């Protein structure tokens, strides 16, 4: 049986089920012959928890005999993913309103055809480390914001994007679309606000403490003391 080209990774975080929903919709469209699905953290998904012991998106390449559940998973998941030409890890952000590509590296990937992904925002995000896409040269993450959005419409958009990618890589259609590229370089902590009353909106430039930046994922990680991440535009 011919090896499929594409691996879709779902539920890297157990409280993000969009990848499972996308795979289900692709199967309804008869596209299952083109991809395999890897549910990255099945126990966390079952429990609707972000993770069990460790954030799976921070522990790759993992360890075969680790006492931590996610480190053992990371080791197994990476072995599976290495068998595919392309890997797409699908995520969702409960406080996000935008959809974008994440490349967890300093540079754009040479072994993944970003031109076939129908999203115009690409984020280079090298830190923190430990995602599966950081360990593979042919892998990206897709992030879909769900705040104040119709979930069915978001899932449909995500499905359409992956569906079109499948069609284009198999037809070898040449697509050249200009992408807006950003670099995520730091984050804003709660104690850095110091009374600033600036309204923070993803991708809308602000100046705080004399620093100009573009906010990302405002309030997504507020429980960890992070107000937002900081980006700069590269084009």
N, C-alpha and C positions, 0 to 999 in steps of 0.2 A: 504494500500500500504506500502510495506516494506521501512523503512528509509534507504536512501543511506548512505554509510560509509564516502564518501569523499566530502569535499567542496573545490572548487577551487576559490580563491579570485583573481580578476583581477582589474586593474586600481585603486589600492590604490592611486597612483599618476596618474593624468589624462593625462600626457604626456608619459605614459608607457602603451602601448596597447598590449604588448606581451601576457598577460594572456587571453585577449579576443581572440586573434589569435590562441592560443593553444587550448582553449575550442572549437573553431570552427573546428579545425582539428580533435580533438577527436570525435566530433559529426559525422564528415565524416567517421570516422573509426568505427562508431556504438558503441561508448563507453558511450553515454549519459545516459545509464541505470545505470551507476556506480557512477556518480557524479552530483552534482549541481554546478551551477556557481553563484557567487555573484560579481556583478560589484560594487566595493566598493565606488567609487566616480563618479557616472554617469554624474553629471553636469560638473565636471572638465574634464572628458573624452570627453564630447560633445564639450567643448571649447578648448580642447587640451592644458589645463593648468595644472600645477603640482597640484594646489589646489585652492580653492576659498577664504577661510578665514584663515585657519590654515592647516599645514601639517598633513594630516590624519594619517600618520604613527608615529605621535608624541602625539596624544591626546586621545588614548584609556585609560580607559574604556569609555570616553565620558560623555555626560550629556544630559538627555532627553529633557530638555527645554532650552538648551543653546541658546544664540543669535548667536553663531557661527555655520555655516552650517556643518563643518566637525565634530564638537563635537556631534551634533545631529546624524549625520551619524554613528559615532563610537559607540554610545550607541545602535543604531538599529543593526548595523553589528555584534556586539558582541553577542547580543541575538540570532541572526541567527546562528552564528558559533558554539555556545555552543551545538547545536543539532547534531553535527557530531563527528564521531570517529576520523577522521583525517582532518586537515586543511592545505592546501598549498597556500601560498600567493606568487604570481609570479610577479617579478620585472625585470626591465632591466636597464642597465647603458650605456648611450651613449658614455662615455669615457672609458668604461671597455672592456677588451679583453678576460677575463676569465669568467667561469661559476662556481658557488659554492652555497653551502647551507649556509644560515645565521640562527643561533640560537641566538636570542637576550636575552641570559641569561648567567649566570656564568657557568652553567653545561649543558651537553648534555641532551636532553629530554628523559624521561623514558617512555612516553606514545606515542612516535612517532617512528616507526621503520626505523631509518636512513639507515639501511642496505639495504632497498628496493629502495633507491634513488641512481641512477647510476651516481653519481658525487663523486670524491675522495677528494674534498676540503670542509671542514666544518669550518665555522667561528663562534666562540663564541663572541658575540658583545652585551654586556649588557647595554652600554650607547651609545647614548642617549636613554631615555626610551619613552614608549608611543605607541609601535606597538601592533597590535592585537596578534601577536605570543608571545609577552612577557606576555600577560594576560592569555594565554591558555597553558596547559601542553602538548597538542597534536598537536601543530602547528609549522610549520617552514616557512621560506621564501626561495625561489629559485631566485637567481640573475643571469641574463644572460647578458654578455657584447656584445655590438653591434658595437663597433668602428672598422672600416675597415673590417667588416665581412659581408658576404652575409646574408641579413635578412631572406630570405626564409630558408636558411640552419640552422640559429639559431633557428627559430621557429620550424623547423622539429626536431632538437635536443631536444628542450624543450618538444615538444609533445611526442617524443619517451620516454623521462625520466618519464613523468607522466603516459603514457600508460603502461610502464613496471611496475611502482608502482602499478597501478590498477590490473594488471595481477597477480603480486606477492602477494599482500595482500589478493586477493580472492582465490588463490591457496595454500596460506600459505606455499609457497616455502621458504626454509631456505637458506638465503644468508649471507655469512660472508666475507665482503671485508674490508680490512684495509683502513681507511680514514686518510687523512692528516688533522690534527686539528690545528687551529690557534686561537689566542686570540687578539681581537682588543682592544687596551687600551688607545689610544690617537690620536691626529691628529697634523699635521705639518702646522703651519701658514706661510703665505707668508713672514712676517717680520722675521721669524726664519732662513730663508735661508742665509741671511747676505753675499751675494756674492758667496755662494757655487755653483759650476757649475756641481754638480753631476747629472747624468741622472737618473731620477726616472722611474722605471718600476714596475708594480704590481708584487708582490711576488718575487722580486729580491732584495736581502739584500743590504743595504747601510749603511754608517756611516755619520751622519750629526751632527755637534756640539758634537762630541764624543759619540753620541748615535747610537747604532746599532739597526736597525729595518727593517721590511719588509713593503714596501709601499703598499697601497691599494687604488684603485679608484683615481689614479693620475689625477688631473685637473677636476674631476667630479664636485667638489663644489668650484672651484676657484673663482667664483663670490661671494662666501660667505667668501673669505679670507682663505679657506682651500686648501692647495696644495695637500694633501693626508692624509689618515688615517695611523696609525702605528699599526703593528701587530708583534707578536712573535709566533714562531712555538712551539707547545706543544708536538710534537713527531717527 
